[in-house]
Amino acid sequence: MIRLDRVSKRYPDGTVAVQELTLEVGRGELVVLVGPSGCGKTTTMKMVNRLVEPTGGRIVVDGVDVTDADPVALRRGIGYVIQNVGLFPHRTIEENIAVVPELVGWPRKRRHERARELMELVGLDPAVHGKRYPHELSGGQRQRVGVARALAVDPPVLLMDEPFSAVDPVVRSQLQDEFLRLQDDVRKTILFVTHDIEEAVRLGDRIAVFKQGGRLEQFDTPAAILGAPATDFVADFVGADRGLKRLSVTAITSADLEHPPVVKADDDLAAAGAALGDERWAVVLDGDGGLAGWVGHDMLTGAGKVRDHARRMEAWVELDDSLKVAFAEMLQWNAGWIAVLDDDDRYVGVLTPATLHAALRRSVEAEAKDVARAEVVLETVQNA
């Protein structure tokens, strides 16, 4: 969808902002350009819509060489979101969103309908916010309007230059969540610039790490960059805690789980105690296979049903949640294990600190060997 072939940008004073950059972004892919200030990531993005003219190489968007296109028409067909939004203060929110449709000649009714549709898409009530002005909105709301405006004529490509960096951390996290939800719906091809590796890891399908002088150091998935940095610069940039960062891009799989004894809430205490044998505790399930709690062996004495003695289980996650989510649940509830549920809220197993660590190791080795995680056999003291 976007292809940069040996693209360079050199200024008249000899400064090289980008040098010999080759990069390809697939249709519907979100690629994050990340690196320190002055490394050429924003310049690279601006060359795609010719806000900056390249001095060498070719840039092709959806089969069209951008240097052959009319720059004004090119920019109207590419969504663009910047850090401070850039809304027109004298126009209402609806009018701001409808700017590009107006420029390309859409009739008034269609512009109005599209603006209201997009406000709903980004989580703003058209009846409440449509007639307001930018100064009447919070920073996070204005940023949502910026995204809506970029989507107004349904462009195939979005360019986003540090769009969430001007808001506080809580709002930024909320905007990132909302943006991921939105991308699941619209599947645009996106170049996203940030200096924040945490944001890059959270949002990107792939990450391009730049260093000073506009040199591309590594272009790969977040998991690969965190698990196997290609250069010392990349390792330093992602940080010594890259193992912890990798937790956020490593999903829980069924192969990562342990399977302790299971009893039913309606079981008799004596039968449940016998089923445990020498085990200290068991997971308690309801009749539909859902999580009902847990019970200790010493609690299964006397008459009655398991449900009368089971303890509520607060720590649980869903299959395909990240290991970071699981680790956070363990810490929040001070739990030695957490239950894992499927999409239908049925119990499938438990995750412990030991199996979480093993899952992370297995993920790193699978990436390095280019095999499925289930194929990785971890070395331990026993099998080394």
C-alpha positions as CSV (number, residue, x, y, z in Angstrom):
1,M,0.0,0.0,0.0
2,I,2.9,2.4,0.9
3,R,6.3,1.7,-0.5
4,L,9.4,3.8,0.1
5,D,12.3,2.8,-2.2
6,R,15.8,4.2,-1.3
7,V,14.2,7.4,-0.2
8,S,16.5,10.3,1.0
9,K,16.1,13.8,2.2
10,R,19.1,16.1,2.2
11,Y,18.8,19.8,2.9
12,P,20.8,22.5,1.1
13,D,23.2,22.9,4.1
14,G,24.2,19.3,3.7
15,T,22.1,18.0,6.6
16,V,20.8,14.5,5.9
17,A,17.4,13.9,7.5
18,V,16.7,10.5,5.9
19,Q,19.1,8.4,4.0
20,E,18.4,5.5,1.6
21,L,15.2,4.4,3.4
22,T,13.4,1.3,2.0
23,L,10.2,0.5,3.8
24,E,6.9,-1.2,2.9
25,V,3.5,-0.9,4.7
26,G,0.9,-3.5,3.8
27,R,-2.8,-2.7,3.2
28,G,-4.6,-2.3,6.6
29,E,-1.3,-2.4,8.5
30,L,-0.3,0.0,11.3
31,V,3.4,0.8,11.2
32,V,4.9,2.9,13.9
33,L,8.0,5.0,13.2
34,V,9.9,5.5,16.5
35,G,13.2,6.9,17.5
36,P,14.9,9.9,19.3
37,S,14.3,13.5,18.3
38,G,15.9,14.4,15.1
39,C,16.1,10.9,13.6
40,G,13.9,11.6,10.5
41,K,10.7,9.8,11.5
42,T,8.4,12.9,11.0
43,T,10.3,13.9,7.9
44,T,9.7,10.4,6.5
45,M,6.0,10.6,7.2
46,K,5.7,14.1,5.7
47,M,7.4,12.9,2.5
48,V,4.5,10.5,1.9
49,N,2.0,13.4,1.4
50,R,4.7,15.7,0.1
51,L,4.6,18.2,2.9
52,V,8.4,17.6,2.6
53,E,9.7,16.8,-0.9
54,P,12.2,13.9,-1.1
55,T,15.5,14.5,-2.7
56,G,16.0,10.9,-3.8
57,G,14.2,7.6,-4.2
58,R,10.6,6.8,-4.9
59,I,7.4,6.8,-2.8
60,V,4.4,4.8,-4.0
61,V,1.0,5.0,-2.4
62,D,-1.6,2.5,-3.7
63,G,0.3,2.1,-6.9
64,V,0.8,5.8,-7.6
65,D,4.2,7.5,-7.4
66,V,3.5,10.5,-5.2
67,T,5.9,12.7,-7.1
68,D,3.7,12.3,-10.2
69,A,0.5,13.3,-8.3
70,D,-0.9,16.8,-7.7
71,P,0.2,17.6,-4.1
72,V,-3.1,19.2,-3.2
73,A,-5.2,16.3,-4.5
74,L,-2.8,13.9,-2.9
75,R,-3.2,15.4,0.6
76,R,-7.0,15.5,0.4
77,G,-6.9,11.8,-0.2
78,I,-4.6,11.0,2.8
79,G,-5.9,11.5,6.3
80,Y,-3.5,13.5,8.5
81,V,-3.6,13.8,12.3
82,I,-1.1,16.0,14.2
83,Q,-0.1,16.4,17.9
84,N,-2.0,19.6,18.6
85,V,-5.0,18.7,16.4
86,G,-5.1,22.0,14.4
87,L,-8.8,22.5,14.5
88,F,-10.3,25.7,13.2
89,P,-11.3,27.7,16.3
90,H,-14.1,29.6,14.5
91,R,-15.8,26.5,13.2
92,T,-18.0,24.1,15.1
93,I,-16.9,20.5,15.6
94,E,-19.2,19.3,12.9
95,E,-17.9,21.9,10.5
96,N,-14.3,21.0,11.4
97,I,-14.9,17.4,10.6
98,A,-16.6,18.3,7.3
99,V,-13.7,20.5,6.0
100,V,-12.2,18.1,3.5
101,P,-15.6,16.8,2.2
102,E,-16.5,20.5,1.6
103,L,-13.2,21.0,-0.3
104,V,-13.8,18.0,-2.5
105,G,-17.4,19.2,-3.3
106,W,-19.7,17.0,-1.2
107,P,-23.2,18.4,-0.9
108,R,-24.2,19.9,2.5
109,K,-26.5,17.0,3.6
110,R,-23.9,14.4,2.9
111,R,-21.2,16.4,4.8
112,H,-23.6,16.7,7.8
113,E,-24.4,13.0,7.8
114,R,-20.8,12.0,7.5
115,A,-19.7,14.3,10.3
116,R,-22.3,12.9,12.7
117,E,-21.4,9.3,11.7
118,L,-17.8,10.0,12.5
119,M,-18.5,11.7,15.8
120,E,-20.3,8.5,16.9
121,L,-17.5,6.4,15.6
122,V,-14.9,8.2,17.8
123,G,-17.2,8.2,20.9
124,L,-18.6,11.8,20.7
125,D,-22.4,12.5,20.9
126,P,-23.3,14.5,17.8
127,A,-26.3,16.1,19.6
128,V,-24.0,17.2,22.4
129,H,-20.7,18.1,20.6
130,G,-21.7,18.8,17.0
131,K,-22.5,22.5,17.5
132,R,-19.7,23.2,20.1
133,Y,-16.4,24.9,19.3
134,P,-13.0,23.5,19.9
135,H,-12.3,25.6,23.0
136,E,-15.4,24.0,24.6
137,L,-13.9,20.5,24.4
138,S,-11.2,18.7,26.5
139,G,-7.9,17.9,25.0
140,G,-8.8,14.3,24.6
141,Q,-12.1,15.2,22.9
142,R,-10.3,17.5,20.5
143,Q,-7.9,14.7,19.6
144,R,-10.9,12.5,18.8
145,V,-12.2,15.2,16.5
146,G,-8.8,15.3,14.8
147,V,-9.0,11.6,14.1
148,A,-12.6,12.0,12.8
149,R,-11.6,14.8,10.5
150,A,-8.8,12.7,9.1
151,L,-11.3,9.9,8.3
152,A,-13.9,12.3,6.7
153,V,-13.6,11.2,3.1
154,D,-12.7,7.6,4.0
155,P,-9.0,7.8,2.9
156,P,-7.1,4.5,2.5
157,V,-4.1,6.0,4.3
158,L,-3.7,7.8,7.6
159,L,-0.6,9.7,8.7
160,M,-0.5,10.3,12.4
161,D,2.3,12.5,13.9
162,E,2.5,12.0,17.7
163,P,-1.3,12.4,17.9
164,F,-1.7,11.6,21.6
165,S,1.4,13.1,23.2
166,A,-0.2,16.4,24.2
167,V,-2.7,14.9,26.7
168,D,-2.1,13.5,30.2
169,P,-1.2,9.8,30.7
170,V,-4.7,8.6,31.7
171,V,-6.4,10.3,28.7
172,R,-3.6,9.1,26.5
173,S,-4.2,5.5,27.5
174,Q,-7.9,5.9,26.9
175,L,-7.3,7.4,23.4
176,Q,-4.9,4.5,22.6
177,D,-7.6,2.0,23.6
178,E,-10.2,3.8,21.6
179,F,-7.9,4.1,18.6
180,L,-7.2,0.3,18.6
181,R,-10.9,-0.3,18.7
182,L,-11.4,2.1,15.8
183,Q,-8.6,0.5,13.8
184,D,-10.3,-2.9,14.2
185,D,-13.4,-1.4,12.6
186,V,-11.9,0.6,9.8
187,R,-8.6,-1.2,9.0
188,K,-6.8,1.8,7.5
189,T,-3.2,1.7,6.3
190,I,-1.4,3.9,8.9
191,L,2.0,5.5,9.4
192,F,2.2,6.5,13.1
193,V,5.0,8.6,14.5
194,T,6.0,8.6,18.2
195,H,9.1,8.9,20.3
196,D,7.5,6.6,23.0
197,I,8.5,2.9,22.6
198,E,5.7,1.9,25.0
199,E,3.1,3.5,22.6
200,A,4.8,1.9,19.6
201,V,4.7,-1.6,21.2
202,R,1.0,-1.1,22.2
203,L,-0.3,0.1,18.9
204,G,2.0,-1.1,16.1
205,D,1.7,-4.2,13.9
206,R,5.3,-3.5,13.0
207,I,7.8,-0.9,14.3
208,A,10.5,0.9,12.4
209,V,13.3,2.1,14.7
210,F,15.3,5.0,13.5
211,K,18.5,6.6,14.7
212,Q,20.1,9.9,14.1
213,G,20.9,10.7,10.5
214,G,17.7,9.1,9.3
215,R,19.0,5.5,9.3
216,L,16.6,2.6,9.8
217,E,18.1,0.3,12.4
218,Q,15.3,-2.4,12.6
219,F,11.9,-3.0,11.1
220,D,10.0,-5.9,12.7
221,T,7.1,-6.9,14.9
222,P,7.0,-5.4,18.4
223,A,7.7,-8.9,19.9
224,A,10.8,-9.4,17.7
225,I,12.2,-5.9,18.5
226,L,11.8,-6.5,22.2
227,G,12.9,-10.1,22.1
228,A,15.8,-9.8,19.6
229,P,17.1,-6.2,19.1
230,A,19.1,-6.1,15.9
231,T,21.7,-3.6,17.1
232,D,23.1,-2.2,20.3
233,F,21.2,1.1,19.5
234,V,17.9,-0.7,19.3
235,A,18.6,-2.6,22.6
236,D,19.5,0.7,24.3
237,F,16.4,2.5,22.8
238,V,13.9,-0.1,23.9
239,G,15.5,-0.3,27.3
240,A,16.8,-2.9,29.7
241,D,13.3,-3.7,30.8
242,R,12.4,-4.9,27.3
243,G,11.5,-8.3,28.8
244,L,8.7,-6.6,30.8
245,K,7.6,-4.6,27.8
246,R,7.3,-7.9,25.9
247,L,4.7,-9.1,28.3
248,S,2.3,-6.6,26.7
249,V,2.7,-8.2,23.2
250,T,2.7,-11.8,24.2
251,A,-0.8,-13.4,24.4
252,I,-1.8,-16.2,26.7
253,T,-2.3,-19.5,24.9
254,S,-3.7,-22.8,26.0
255,A,-0.2,-24.3,25.9
256,D,0.9,-22.0,28.7
257,L,-1.7,-23.2,31.2
258,E,-1.6,-25.6,34.1
259,H,-4.6,-27.9,35.0
260,P,-5.1,-28.4,38.7
261,P,-7.9,-30.6,40.0
262,V,-11.4,-29.4,39.2
263,V,-14.6,-30.0,41.3
264,K,-18.2,-29.0,40.7
265,A,-20.0,-26.6,43.0
266,D,-22.8,-29.2,43.5
267,D,-20.4,-32.0,44.4
268,D,-20.6,-33.5,47.9
269,L,-17.7,-32.5,50.2
270,A,-16.6,-36.1,50.7
271,A,-16.6,-36.9,47.0
272,A,-14.7,-33.7,46.2
273,G,-12.1,-34.4,49.0
274,A,-11.5,-37.9,47.6
275,A,-11.1,-36.4,44.1
276,L,-8.4,-34.1,45.3
277,G,-6.3,-36.9,46.7
278,D,-3.0,-35.3,47.9
279,E,-3.6,-32.0,46.1
280,R,-3.9,-29.0,48.4
281,W,-6.7,-27.1,46.4
282,A,-9.0,-27.3,43.5
283,V,-10.8,-25.0,41.1
284,V,-14.6,-25.0,41.6
285,L,-16.8,-24.8,38.5
286,D,-20.5,-24.3,38.1
287,G,-22.7,-26.5,36.0
288,D,-21.9,-24.6,32.8
289,G,-18.1,-24.9,33.2
290,G,-17.8,-21.3,34.5
291,L,-15.5,-20.3,37.3
292,A,-17.2,-20.5,40.7
293,G,-14.2,-20.1,42.9
294,W,-11.6,-22.4,44.6
295,V,-11.6,-24.7,47.6
296,G,-8.8,-26.0,49.8
297,H,-8.5,-29.7,50.8
298,D,-8.8,-28.8,54.4
299,M,-12.2,-27.2,53.7
300,L,-13.7,-30.4,52.3
301,T,-14.7,-32.0,55.5
302,G,-18.1,-32.8,57.0
303,A,-21.4,-32.9,55.1
304,G,-22.8,-30.5,52.5
305,K,-21.9,-29.2,49.1
306,V,-18.7,-27.7,47.8
307,R,-20.5,-24.4,47.0
308,D,-21.1,-23.8,50.7
309,H,-17.3,-23.8,51.4
310,A,-15.8,-22.4,48.1
311,R,-14.0,-19.1,48.1
312,R,-14.7,-16.5,45.5
313,M,-11.9,-16.2,42.9
314,E,-11.2,-12.5,41.9
315,A,-8.1,-13.0,39.8
316,W,-8.9,-14.2,36.3
317,V,-8.1,-13.2,32.7
318,E,-9.3,-14.3,29.3
319,L,-7.4,-16.5,26.9
320,D,-5.6,-14.3,24.4
321,D,-5.2,-11.5,27.0
322,S,-1.5,-10.4,27.2
323,L,0.9,-11.8,29.8
324,K,1.1,-8.2,31.1
325,V,-2.6,-8.3,31.9
326,A,-2.1,-11.6,33.7
327,F,0.9,-10.3,35.6
328,A,-1.0,-7.2,36.7
329,E,-3.9,-9.4,38.0
330,M,-1.5,-11.5,40.0
331,L,0.0,-8.4,41.6
332,Q,-3.3,-6.7,42.2
333,W,-4.8,-9.7,44.0
334,N,-1.5,-11.0,45.5
335,A,-2.4,-14.3,43.8
336,G,-0.2,-17.3,43.3
337,W,-2.3,-18.3,40.4
338,I,-5.1,-16.9,38.2
339,A,-7.9,-18.6,36.3
340,V,-8.0,-18.3,32.5
341,L,-11.4,-18.2,30.8
342,D,-12.4,-18.5,27.1
343,D,-14.6,-16.2,25.1
344,D,-17.7,-17.9,26.5
345,D,-16.5,-17.4,30.1
346,R,-15.7,-21.1,30.5
347,Y,-12.7,-22.1,32.6
348,V,-9.8,-23.5,30.6
349,G,-6.9,-23.6,33.1
350,V,-4.7,-21.5,35.4
351,L,-1.6,-19.4,34.9
352,T,1.1,-19.2,37.6
353,P,4.2,-17.0,37.9
354,A,6.3,-20.0,36.8
355,T,4.1,-20.7,33.7
356,L,4.0,-17.0,32.9
357,H,7.8,-16.9,32.9
358,A,7.9,-20.0,30.7
359,A,5.4,-18.5,28.3
360,L,7.6,-15.4,27.9
361,R,10.7,-17.5,27.3
362,R,8.9,-19.7,24.8
363,S,7.7,-16.7,22.9
364,V,11.2,-15.3,22.6
365,E,12.7,-18.5,21.4
366,A,9.8,-19.1,19.0
367,E,10.4,-15.7,17.5
368,A,14.2,-16.3,17.2
369,K,13.7,-19.8,15.6
370,D,10.7,-18.8,13.5
371,V,8.6,-21.6,14.8
372,A,5.3,-21.9,16.7
373,R,5.4,-21.4,20.4
374,A,4.0,-24.9,21.0
375,E,7.1,-26.4,19.2
376,V,9.6,-24.8,21.7
377,V,11.0,-27.1,24.4
378,L,12.5,-25.0,27.2
379,E,15.8,-26.0,28.8
380,T,15.5,-26.5,32.5
381,V,17.9,-27.7,35.2
382,Q,16.3,-31.1,34.8
383,N,16.5,-31.5,31.0
384,A,19.6,-29.4,30.3
